[in-house]
Amino acid sequence: MSGLSTVLIVVGLFLLGGVYSFVKQKMPKNLIVLLSIGAGMCLVAGVLRLEVWN
């Protein structure tokens, strides 16, 4: 597993945890959507990097 892929996946999972927390706290929907998009992009980039370069 490469370093950047690991970082991207960890950041994506961290952002997903933030999304869950913000939903429970009833934070503004715009912020939740923004975090969800960021988490999805990090996770997809990390997984694609693992698949393409390994």
C-alpha angles and dihedrals in degrees: 000000000000123000098242093048090052092049092049093050093047092048090048092052090046090053090048088055088051091051091052091049093047092049090053090049091048093236120175113296092231091062092047092051091048092051091046092053091047092049092048093049093049093048094046092046091049094048093044090050090053092048098044101042099039 
